[in-house]
């Protein structure tokens, strides 16, 4: 999609703010019960490419299914702008919600990977 660069992200009210460095090459959506309802557009980044600037104390945790992913929501506005988990090799990853990034290019859902989370 684009070259790797640092994007600023935030929840709706701005209490949770972060920087994520990515090239947006792995953008995907998911059809699991949760993602389908939220309309997430996902991009995974290594923990080293993510920096939370503010709002750690304003996050609330939700886990479901295998409870392997920390879904983190802003207590004020309810937006989940990122989640934390591990990849298949045990590396800590952050899944960012591309819709929460400032200046991200428009995403055409017809051109991205579709993760079949409903049947995972």
Secondary structure, 3 states (H helix, E strand, C coil): CCCCEEEEEECCCCCCEEEEEECCCCCEEECCHHHHHHCCCEEEEEHHHEEEEECHHHEEEECCCCCCCEEEEECCCCCCCEEEEECCCCCEEEEEEHHHECCCCCCCHHHCEEECHHHC
